[in-house]
Amino acid sequence: MTDQPLPPLDPALFAEGPARDRRFRVVDRWVECENPPDGTPEWRLEFFHRQMNEEANVLENAARNLAEFPDVEWPLRMWLARQCADEARHVLAYRRVLEARGGRVGQSPVLNFQYKALGRIRDLIGRLAVQNRTFEADGLDAATFALAEARSMGDHELAAMYESQQADEVLHVRFANEWIRRQVTAAPRNVLRMAAALTQGAKAFLQVFGGAGTHVTKYRVAEAERLEAGFDRDEVRVAAEQSNARIARALQEQGER
């Protein structure tokens, strides 16, 4: 955490955040979170707590898409509704494991980065490109890594939770991939809308996670799972190369400290 005052986030990149009750301390940047040392009991509880809130952000984004794009075709609305249900289940799962292992709701600061950044993206194809094809794809990588780690530790409770989350993330990424491809085929200019949204999302990410936060890369791309989620082989190859490069840079910087 930092005690230094930080400038406010750029309102061109961030909308208002979601409502949270008085138990939560909401912060704007990664350096304002607790970020305990990796592998410690405090780190694991902080991770469960932060992930619980992030899953709520994804739920809130999917619900907002349903509310703000009422005329989108029915099959996509059903997928968004299913995503809401899945994310609500994830929130409850993280809360259960947090509390069962000695944590409590509100124990550490949380970010609402995803909700605030997505609120500044105006079209649905842009939102799904950032939320589902980017954030949820990263979540799929993380769940796959965490599942293997939990199994290696013999933690069957955590393994079951991550296995369920992994299966859901595959579907969330895949329905977005399939819908986006149809939209691009019907109107190639949609590629420009996606590119603009991804650029905006990247700028928002850097503003929140710049500096030390960008060095936190703990897992590689889950290639088989991304293929199952509807990415083609070239997309998976590029994502893997970028992830490997980030990990290499992070390891080099850690060695130089």
Backbone bond lengths (Angstrom), bond angles and torsions (degrees), N, CA, C in turn:
res aa  C-N    CA-C-N  psi(-1)  N-CA   C-N-CA  omega(-1)  CA-C   N-CA-C  phi
1 M - - - 1.458 - - 1.524 109.65 -
2 T 1.319 115.78 161.38 1.459 120.71 178.68 1.515 109.80 -124.77
3 D 1.325 116.09 143.26 1.466 120.79 176.56 1.524 111.22 -97.97
4 Q 1.331 116.61 -3.26 1.455 120.11 -178.27 1.528 110.62 -80.21
5 P 1.342 118.29 136.25 1.468 119.79 176.88 1.523 110.01 -65.81
6 L 1.317 115.88 139.42 1.460 121.56 -178.41 1.518 109.40 -115.38
7 P 1.322 118.27 148.72 1.465 120.12 177.94 1.515 110.77 -65.60
8 P 1.317 117.71 154.25 1.470 119.84 179.95 1.518 110.99 -66.59
9 L 1.324 115.38 157.42 1.459 121.02 175.95 1.524 110.41 -66.77
10 D 1.312 116.15 153.12 1.459 122.72 -179.96 1.530 109.68 -68.34
11 P 1.325 118.84 116.32 1.471 119.83 -178.26 1.523 113.16 -65.57
12 A 1.320 118.48 -15.97 1.459 120.00 175.29 1.522 111.38 -72.41
13 L 1.337 116.59 -20.60 1.459 121.18 -178.33 1.520 113.40 -105.51
14 F 1.331 117.21 -17.16 1.463 120.52 -172.71 1.527 110.69 -133.02
15 A 1.328 115.35 128.97 1.460 121.58 173.36 1.531 109.28 -88.58
16 E 1.318 115.82 -175.93 1.459 119.93 175.96 1.527 109.96 -64.64
17 G 1.312 116.07 150.49 1.456 120.45 179.61 1.513 112.60 -83.19
18 P 1.328 117.41 169.74 1.462 121.58 178.10 1.529 110.80 -75.51
19 A 1.298 115.32 162.15 1.469 119.96 178.73 1.527 110.03 -70.84
20 R 1.320 115.96 139.98 1.457 122.95 172.73 1.523 108.13 -138.00
21 D 1.336 115.92 146.21 1.462 117.98 -178.48 1.529 110.33 -81.91
22 R 1.327 116.10 179.77 1.462 121.92 -169.48 1.530 113.06 -67.92
23 R 1.322 118.24 -11.58 1.467 119.13 177.29 1.525 112.25 -69.00
24 F 1.328 116.78 -24.63 1.456 120.75 -171.07 1.527 111.93 -96.14
25 R 1.317 115.14 137.23 1.457 121.47 168.13 1.529 106.89 -104.65
26 V 1.318 116.93 110.23 1.462 122.43 -176.63 1.524 108.87 -95.55
27 V 1.331 116.19 129.22 1.465 122.24 177.78 1.523 108.92 -120.11
28 D 1.329 115.52 167.73 1.459 120.33 -174.26 1.519 114.00 -99.93
29 R 1.324 117.98 -24.88 1.463 120.03 -172.48 1.530 111.73 -130.84
30 W 1.325 113.37 154.80 1.463 120.83 -177.57 1.527 111.50 -57.76
31 V 1.331 118.14 -39.01 1.469 120.47 -176.76 1.523 111.99 -67.76
32 E 1.336 117.77 -15.02 1.460 120.93 177.93 1.525 112.09 -86.14
33 C 1.328 117.15 -8.85 1.460 120.59 176.22 1.528 109.62 -79.09
34 E 1.321 116.86 171.83 1.463 119.49 -175.60 1.526 111.79 -73.95
35 N 1.340 117.79 -45.83 1.471 122.55 176.84 1.530 112.85 50.06
36 P 1.350 117.71 61.89 1.471 119.89 177.50 1.536 110.54 -65.39
37 P 1.324 117.95 165.27 1.469 120.92 178.87 1.533 111.55 -59.04
38 D 1.323 116.20 140.24 1.459 121.63 -179.42 1.525 111.20 -55.87
39 G 1.326 114.55 141.95 1.453 120.58 172.88 1.508 115.10 84.61
40 T 1.330 118.35 -8.42 1.462 120.62 179.67 1.527 109.66 -82.81
41 P 1.338 117.78 158.85 1.470 119.64 175.61 1.525 112.05 -58.00
42 E 1.336 116.95 -36.50 1.465 120.26 178.98 1.533 110.82 -64.88
43 W 1.322 116.14 -39.41 1.473 120.29 177.86 1.515 110.91 -60.78
44 R 1.332 117.29 -44.19 1.465 119.76 -176.54 1.524 110.89 -66.28
45 L 1.320 117.83 -42.44 1.459 120.15 179.21 1.528 110.60 -66.28
46 E 1.338 116.93 -40.69 1.460 119.05 177.87 1.518 110.80 -63.06
47 F 1.336 117.39 -37.31 1.457 121.40 177.37 1.519 110.84 -62.93
48 F 1.326 118.39 -47.61 1.460 120.90 179.21 1.528 110.76 -58.83
49 H 1.327 115.83 -42.66 1.462 120.64 -177.63 1.520 110.53 -66.13
50 R 1.330 116.73 -46.45 1.460 119.97 -178.94 1.531 110.54 -65.98
51 Q 1.336 116.28 -40.37 1.461 119.41 -179.08 1.524 111.06 -66.98
52 M 1.328 117.50 -36.06 1.459 120.98 175.38 1.522 110.39 -55.70
53 N 1.326 116.58 -44.82 1.465 120.52 -179.51 1.523 111.31 -70.97
54 E 1.335 118.11 -37.13 1.459 120.34 178.89 1.523 111.28 -65.41
55 E 1.325 117.29 -38.19 1.468 119.78 176.46 1.531 110.09 -63.96
56 A 1.334 116.33 -35.16 1.466 119.02 175.02 1.525 110.65 -63.95
57 N 1.334 117.31 -38.89 1.464 120.86 176.46 1.524 111.46 -58.89
58 V 1.325 116.96 -43.31 1.467 120.21 -179.27 1.531 110.07 -65.97
59 L 1.323 116.60 -41.02 1.463 120.74 174.62 1.522 110.81 -58.13
60 E 1.319 116.26 -46.14 1.464 120.47 -178.02 1.526 111.38 -66.01
61 N 1.335 116.97 -35.66 1.463 119.39 177.33 1.518 111.61 -66.87
62 A 1.339 117.39 -44.08 1.462 120.13 179.59 1.526 110.50 -63.78
63 A 1.344 116.95 -40.54 1.462 120.26 178.71 1.527 111.02 -65.30
64 R 1.331 116.22 -39.24 1.464 119.67 178.20 1.530 110.86 -64.42
65 N 1.323 117.60 -37.53 1.462 119.82 176.96 1.525 111.37 -62.74
66 L 1.313 116.50 -39.20 1.468 119.55 176.41 1.527 110.95 -62.48
67 A 1.321 116.34 -41.49 1.461 120.34 -177.15 1.522 112.55 -73.24
68 E 1.334 117.27 -37.64 1.465 120.44 -171.93 1.528 113.65 -91.88
69 F 1.321 117.75 -13.12 1.470 120.89 178.53 1.536 109.34 -127.36
70 P 1.348 116.95 64.25 1.469 120.55 -173.84 1.518 113.92 -68.59
71 D 1.328 118.32 -17.63 1.463 120.22 -175.80 1.521 113.41 -94.99
72 V 1.320 118.82 1.66 1.452 120.23 178.92 1.528 108.84 -66.02
73 E 1.322 116.57 153.53 1.471 120.27 -173.99 1.536 111.68 -58.56
74 W 1.317 113.53 149.07 1.464 121.24 -172.79 1.526 113.75 -57.29
75 P 1.331 120.95 -44.41 1.470 118.71 -179.20 1.533 113.00 -57.47
76 L 1.328 117.69 -38.77 1.464 119.05 178.75 1.520 110.51 -69.10
77 R 1.335 117.33 -38.49 1.464 119.45 177.16 1.526 110.67 -60.62
78 M 1.305 116.78 -37.86 1.465 119.69 178.08 1.528 110.98 -65.89
79 W 1.337 117.04 -39.12 1.459 119.22 177.14 1.521 111.27 -65.08
80 L 1.324 117.23 -40.58 1.459 120.13 177.98 1.525 110.80 -64.37
81 A 1.337 116.57 -38.96 1.462 120.11 177.80 1.526 110.46 -64.97
82 R 1.331 116.20 -40.49 1.464 118.86 177.38 1.519 110.24 -64.02
83 Q 1.329 116.72 -39.66 1.457 119.16 178.30 1.521 110.94 -60.78
84 C 1.330 116.94 -40.18 1.473 119.82 176.38 1.524 110.58 -56.71
85 A 1.338 116.36 -46.46 1.464 119.96 -179.00 1.525 111.17 -64.65
86 D 1.338 116.29 -41.94 1.463 119.61 179.96 1.525 111.26 -63.11
87 E 1.331 115.99 -44.55 1.469 118.92 -177.33 1.525 111.10 -67.75
88 A 1.319 117.40 -35.12 1.466 119.55 175.84 1.531 110.18 -61.91
89 R 1.324 115.99 -39.72 1.466 119.98 176.66 1.524 111.00 -64.05
90 H 1.337 117.07 -38.40 1.463 119.80 177.95 1.529 111.45 -64.39
91 V 1.336 116.50 -42.25 1.470 120.06 178.01 1.525 110.30 -56.51
92 L 1.322 116.22 -47.71 1.462 120.42 -178.31 1.524 111.38 -65.80
93 A 1.336 116.76 -37.13 1.463 119.79 179.65 1.522 110.94 -64.43
94 Y 1.335 116.73 -44.03 1.467 119.24 178.99 1.523 111.02 -67.09
95 R 1.315 116.92 -36.16 1.467 117.83 178.01 1.530 110.62 -65.64
96 R 1.325 116.73 -41.41 1.465 119.35 -179.95 1.532 111.18 -61.26
97 V 1.328 116.62 -46.85 1.463 118.48 -177.59 1.535 110.50 -70.16
98 L 1.333 117.57 -34.40 1.467 120.95 176.29 1.520 110.76 -59.30
99 E 1.323 115.66 -52.07 1.462 119.75 -175.50 1.520 111.90 -71.72
100 A 1.344 117.27 -34.08 1.459 120.07 179.62 1.529 111.73 -66.06
101 R 1.344 116.45 -23.57 1.468 120.20 -176.92 1.528 112.75 -105.80
102 G 1.331 115.24 16.57 1.456 119.46 171.38 1.506 116.04 100.71
103 G 1.329 118.17 3.46 1.458 120.66 178.38 1.517 111.76 -92.14
104 R 1.317 115.13 177.89 1.468 120.05 178.49 1.524 109.46 -147.95
105 V 1.311 116.01 152.63 1.458 121.33 177.61 1.522 108.92 -65.07
106 G 1.330 116.16 128.75 1.452 121.32 -179.44 1.511 114.35 92.75
107 Q 1.329 117.69 6.56 1.464 119.74 -174.46 1.526 112.86 -70.71
108 S 1.333 118.42 -23.51 1.461 120.69 -176.67 1.523 109.73 -144.71
109 P 1.343 117.93 161.08 1.469 120.84 -178.54 1.528 111.51 -63.69
110 V 1.325 115.70 154.93 1.460 121.34 178.19 1.524 109.79 -130.43
111 L 1.332 114.58 154.16 1.456 122.97 173.32 1.525 109.42 -104.19
112 N 1.314 116.28 143.32 1.470 120.99 170.48 1.537 109.43 -115.98
113 F 1.317 114.34 39.65 1.456 121.81 -175.50 1.531 112.40 -57.51
114 Q 1.325 117.12 -47.21 1.465 119.33 -174.52 1.525 111.41 -61.74
115 Y 1.316 116.35 -46.26 1.459 119.39 -178.11 1.526 111.28 -63.81
116 K 1.319 116.41 -44.45 1.465 120.20 -176.71 1.525 111.66 -68.48
117 A 1.335 117.47 -38.61 1.466 120.42 179.41 1.521 111.41 -70.03
118 L 1.317 117.01 -42.43 1.475 120.14 -179.57 1.519 111.70 -66.36
119 G 1.326 117.06 -26.68 1.455 119.92 179.66 1.509 114.20 -65.98
120 R 1.335 117.42 -17.48 1.461 121.27 178.79 1.539 112.13 -95.98
121 I 1.316 117.52 1.01 1.470 121.10 176.05 1.525 107.28 -98.55
122 R 1.312 116.57 122.02 1.468 120.30 -165.99 1.519 114.65 -87.43
123 D 1.338 118.57 -27.15 1.467 118.64 -175.18 1.520 110.73 -109.91
124 L 1.315 115.45 154.60 1.458 120.92 -173.57 1.523 111.88 -67.42
125 I 1.318 117.78 -37.81 1.461 118.44 -178.77 1.523 110.26 -64.77
126 G 1.325 117.35 -35.00 1.453 120.62 176.24 1.521 111.87 -67.35
127 R 1.311 116.21 -42.39 1.471 119.47 179.58 1.525 111.45 -63.39
128 L 1.331 116.88 -44.01 1.461 119.02 -178.99 1.528 111.24 -70.15
129 A 1.331 117.18 -31.20 1.459 119.57 176.18 1.520 110.87 -64.02
130 V 1.333 116.95 -39.59 1.467 120.56 -179.52 1.522 111.10 -81.57
131 Q 1.340 117.39 -50.12 1.459 119.89 -174.87 1.530 111.73 -70.86
132 N 1.314 117.47 -57.86 1.459 120.29 -170.50 1.530 113.12 -84.47
133 R 1.335 116.66 -44.39 1.468 118.95 -177.45 1.535 112.38 -78.68
134 T 1.331 117.38 -17.30 1.465 119.69 -178.08 1.534 111.03 -114.31
135 F 1.341 117.32 -67.80 1.460 119.50 -177.10 1.526 112.04 -63.47
136 E 1.333 116.95 -45.99 1.462 119.35 -179.03 1.531 111.35 -69.03
137 A 1.331 117.15 -33.33 1.466 119.10 175.18 1.523 110.34 -64.80
138 D 1.333 117.36 -40.77 1.468 120.16 174.16 1.529 110.58 -62.64
139 G 1.338 116.03 -38.41 1.459 119.97 176.88 1.519 112.22 -63.80
140 L 1.332 116.31 -34.87 1.466 120.36 176.11 1.521 110.33 -64.72
141 D 1.330 116.94 -43.78 1.471 120.33 176.07 1.531 110.27 -58.79
142 A 1.344 115.62 -45.99 1.468 120.13 -176.91 1.524 111.32 -64.31
143 A 1.341 117.02 -42.88 1.465 120.35 -179.46 1.522 110.89 -65.13
144 T 1.331 116.66 -37.99 1.467 120.34 179.03 1.522 110.48 -65.12
145 F 1.342 116.65 -44.62 1.464 121.17 177.19 1.525 110.53 -61.92
146 A 1.341 116.85 -47.16 1.460 120.91 -176.81 1.532 111.41 -65.73
147 L 1.332 116.60 -34.92 1.466 120.34 177.73 1.530 110.39 -62.10
148 A 1.336 116.39 -47.71 1.466 119.53 179.51 1.527 110.82 -63.10
149 E 1.330 117.13 -40.48 1.463 120.78 179.46 1.520 111.21 -63.69
150 A 1.354 116.78 -45.30 1.465 119.94 -179.00 1.532 111.01 -63.33
151 R 1.324 116.72 -40.21 1.461 119.61 178.16 1.521 111.26 -63.69
152 S 1.340 116.44 -41.01 1.462 119.47 -179.38 1.525 111.32 -65.54
153 M 1.338 117.12 -27.28 1.461 121.90 179.67 1.527 112.21 -88.03
154 G 1.334 116.76 -6.23 1.452 120.25 -176.79 1.514 113.50 73.22
155 D 1.328 117.02 21.78 1.468 121.82 -179.24 1.527 107.75 -92.65
156 H 1.322 115.65 87.45 1.462 120.67 -172.13 1.527 112.10 -69.60
157 E 1.325 118.01 -31.39 1.457 120.80 178.27 1.524 110.52 -63.69
158 L 1.318 116.80 -48.79 1.463 120.26 179.01 1.522 111.15 -66.26
159 A 1.321 117.18 -40.15 1.458 120.17 -179.83 1.528 110.76 -59.84
160 A 1.319 117.59 -42.11 1.462 120.57 179.31 1.520 111.48 -64.30
161 M 1.344 116.45 -39.57 1.461 119.62 178.76 1.525 111.14 -64.65
162 Y 1.336 116.59 -46.24 1.464 119.75 -178.79 1.531 111.72 -68.31
163 E 1.304 117.22 -33.51 1.466 119.57 178.96 1.527 110.45 -64.88
164 S 1.333 116.67 -41.24 1.464 120.77 176.67 1.521 110.95 -64.79
165 Q 1.331 116.18 -43.56 1.465 119.82 179.33 1.524 110.76 -63.83
166 Q 1.318 117.33 -42.11 1.463 121.13 179.58 1.530 110.83 -57.65
167 A 1.332 116.86 -45.68 1.463 120.14 -179.68 1.525 111.20 -62.56
168 D 1.324 116.90 -40.18 1.469 120.23 178.54 1.524 111.65 -65.82
169 E 1.330 116.43 -42.67 1.466 119.46 -177.51 1.529 111.17 -63.47
170 V 1.319 117.45 -36.64 1.468 120.19 176.29 1.524 109.89 -56.18
171 L 1.321 117.26 -46.22 1.463 121.01 -179.05 1.525 111.53 -67.38
172 H 1.319 117.43 -40.12 1.472 120.68 -178.36 1.527 110.99 -64.37
173 V 1.318 116.06 -40.27 1.470 119.00 178.29 1.523 110.39 -71.53
174 R 1.322 116.35 -39.72 1.467 119.77 -173.78 1.524 112.17 -68.12
175 F 1.336 117.70 -42.50 1.466 116.75 -178.34 1.524 110.84 -65.80
176 A 1.336 116.36 -34.01 1.464 118.88 177.42 1.522 110.58 -69.35
177 N 1.327 117.17 -43.85 1.456 120.17 178.54 1.526 111.37 -57.51
178 E 1.319 116.62 -45.11 1.466 120.28 -177.31 1.521 111.18 -66.90
179 W 1.330 116.89 -42.45 1.472 119.76 -179.69 1.525 110.51 -67.47
180 I 1.326 116.86 -42.81 1.465 120.30 -179.25 1.523 110.37 -62.10
181 R 1.308 117.67 -41.60 1.475 119.39 179.76 1.522 111.03 -62.36
182 R 1.301 116.96 -39.12 1.479 119.10 178.10 1.524 110.67 -65.29
183 Q 1.325 116.85 -39.63 1.464 120.07 -179.83 1.532 111.28 -66.91
184 V 1.313 117.22 -38.65 1.468 120.43 179.21 1.528 110.40 -68.70
185 T 1.321 117.44 -38.75 1.465 120.42 177.32 1.520 110.81 -63.64
186 A 1.326 116.51 -41.20 1.468 120.46 -178.48 1.521 111.81 -72.37
187 A 1.327 117.35 -33.99 1.472 121.35 -177.60 1.525 108.10 -147.47
188 P 1.337 118.18 93.87 1.475 121.09 -176.65 1.525 114.23 -55.69
189 R 1.350 118.43 -23.10 1.463 119.77 178.15 1.529 111.96 -62.70
190 N 1.329 117.02 -15.80 1.460 119.42 176.82 1.520 112.04 -62.20
191 V 1.334 117.50 -23.34 1.466 119.92 175.62 1.523 110.08 -60.41
192 L 1.321 117.22 -38.49 1.464 120.45 179.15 1.523 110.84 -66.19
193 R 1.330 117.25 -38.78 1.471 119.94 178.20 1.534 110.18 -63.70
194 M 1.321 115.92 -41.84 1.465 119.33 177.87 1.522 111.22 -63.13
195 A 1.333 116.08 -45.10 1.459 119.60 -178.37 1.524 111.12 -61.90
196 A 1.335 116.69 -41.24 1.463 120.12 179.01 1.523 110.99 -63.56
197 A 1.343 116.08 -41.61 1.470 119.70 179.75 1.519 111.05 -66.10
198 L 1.332 117.43 -41.20 1.458 120.49 -179.58 1.529 111.37 -66.46
199 T 1.320 116.71 -37.94 1.461 120.37 176.58 1.526 110.52 -64.14
200 Q 1.319 116.00 -43.68 1.467 120.77 178.72 1.519 110.46 -63.18
201 G 1.341 116.41 -43.39 1.455 119.87 178.90 1.513 112.56 -63.32
202 A 1.345 116.85 -37.61 1.465 120.55 178.50 1.523 111.26 -65.43
203 K 1.332 116.88 -39.80 1.465 119.82 177.72 1.527 110.58 -64.33
204 A 1.320 116.36 -41.23 1.459 119.73 178.86 1.528 110.67 -64.57
205 F 1.327 116.22 -42.06 1.465 120.41 179.13 1.521 111.01 -58.22
206 L 1.334 116.62 -46.67 1.456 120.34 -178.29 1.528 111.78 -63.93
207 Q 1.327 116.49 -34.28 1.460 118.99 179.73 1.527 111.49 -68.18
208 V 1.334 116.77 -33.62 1.465 120.86 -179.20 1.524 112.09 -86.24
209 F 1.330 116.63 -41.41 1.463 120.84 -172.00 1.522 113.17 -108.60
210 G 1.329 118.67 8.59 1.456 120.65 -178.05 1.512 112.36 -58.24
211 G 1.333 114.91 155.84 1.456 118.87 -178.40 1.509 111.19 80.11
212 A 1.328 115.80 -129.73 1.469 119.79 -172.77 1.516 112.30 -62.53
213 G 1.328 117.58 -33.12 1.456 119.49 -176.90 1.502 113.52 -61.94
214 T 1.318 117.76 -29.93 1.461 120.41 -179.58 1.520 111.84 -72.18
215 H 1.323 118.01 -11.85 1.456 121.23 -178.86 1.524 112.22 -89.87
216 V 1.323 117.56 -3.97 1.457 120.17 -176.07 1.527 108.42 -89.18
217 T 1.312 116.16 92.33 1.455 122.11 177.74 1.518 107.27 -130.90
218 K 1.324 117.37 110.94 1.450 120.99 -169.40 1.523 112.96 -113.01
219 Y 1.282 119.82 -3.49 1.457 120.16 -174.38 1.520 110.00 -150.19
220 R 1.320 113.96 155.82 1.454 120.40 179.14 1.519 109.94 -96.05
221 V 1.318 116.19 172.16 1.459 121.23 -178.98 1.528 109.77 -66.78
222 A 1.325 116.19 133.16 1.464 122.17 175.91 1.530 107.53 -82.71
223 E 1.322 116.31 88.35 1.460 120.57 -168.12 1.520 112.32 -64.30
224 A 1.319 118.35 -48.09 1.463 120.25 -178.39 1.522 111.01 -62.51
225 E 1.326 116.62 -40.90 1.461 120.38 -178.26 1.532 111.03 -69.46
226 R 1.332 117.42 -36.09 1.471 119.63 177.11 1.525 111.04 -66.90
227 L 1.326 117.61 -36.98 1.463 119.83 175.47 1.527 110.00 -62.99
228 E 1.322 116.96 -42.52 1.466 121.08 177.31 1.522 111.09 -62.57
229 A 1.328 116.97 -30.35 1.460 121.69 -178.64 1.524 113.11 -83.04
230 G 1.320 118.04 3.61 1.458 119.89 172.06 1.513 116.92 102.18
231 F 1.328 117.97 2.96 1.459 119.16 172.19 1.521 108.79 -76.92
232 D 1.335 117.43 146.93 1.458 118.13 175.72 1.528 109.45 -85.54
233 R 1.319 116.41 171.98 1.458 120.45 -172.44 1.527 112.54 -64.02
234 D 1.330 116.53 -36.53 1.467 118.55 178.59 1.520 111.18 -65.79
235 E 1.339 117.13 -40.31 1.463 120.49 178.30 1.526 110.89 -62.80
236 V 1.324 116.47 -41.59 1.459 120.32 179.49 1.520 110.73 -67.11
237 R 1.321 116.65 -40.98 1.468 120.22 179.41 1.532 110.73 -60.80
238 V 1.339 117.27 -46.31 1.464 120.69 -179.73 1.527 110.52 -63.70
239 A 1.332 116.99 -43.79 1.466 120.17 178.86 1.522 110.92 -60.80
240 A 1.334 117.36 -40.82 1.467 120.89 179.31 1.527 111.19 -65.48
241 E 1.323 116.57 -42.21 1.467 119.74 178.79 1.525 111.08 -62.69
242 Q 1.329 116.91 -42.30 1.457 120.07 179.53 1.528 111.10 -65.85
243 S 1.333 116.61 -41.73 1.462 120.46 178.86 1.519 111.12 -63.70
244 N 1.314 117.35 -44.27 1.464 120.69 179.81 1.528 111.18 -62.35
245 A 1.330 116.28 -38.48 1.462 119.83 178.56 1.524 110.99 -65.87
246 R 1.344 117.24 -41.25 1.468 120.00 178.27 1.527 111.00 -62.78
247 I 1.331 116.66 -42.40 1.453 120.54 -179.83 1.526 110.26 -63.44
248 A 1.320 116.29 -42.99 1.463 120.09 179.27 1.525 111.31 -61.28
249 R 1.349 116.60 -42.58 1.465 119.48 178.54 1.515 111.20 -64.27
250 A 1.345 116.04 -42.56 1.465 119.83 -178.72 1.530 110.24 -62.89
251 L 1.325 117.33 -43.20 1.463 120.65 179.67 1.530 110.79 -64.81
252 Q 1.315 116.87 -39.24 1.461 120.11 178.83 1.520 110.52 -64.29
253 E 1.342 117.31 -43.67 1.462 120.44 -179.79 1.512 111.58 -65.33
254 Q 1.354 115.79 -37.24 1.467 118.62 178.27 1.527 110.77 -65.09
255 G 1.355 116.02 -36.35 1.453 119.95 179.48 1.511 113.25 -69.78
256 E 1.334 116.00 -24.05 1.465 120.52 -178.49 1.524 112.79 -85.76
257 R 1.330 116.36 -10.53 1.467 118.38 -177.96 1.526 111.67 -80.39
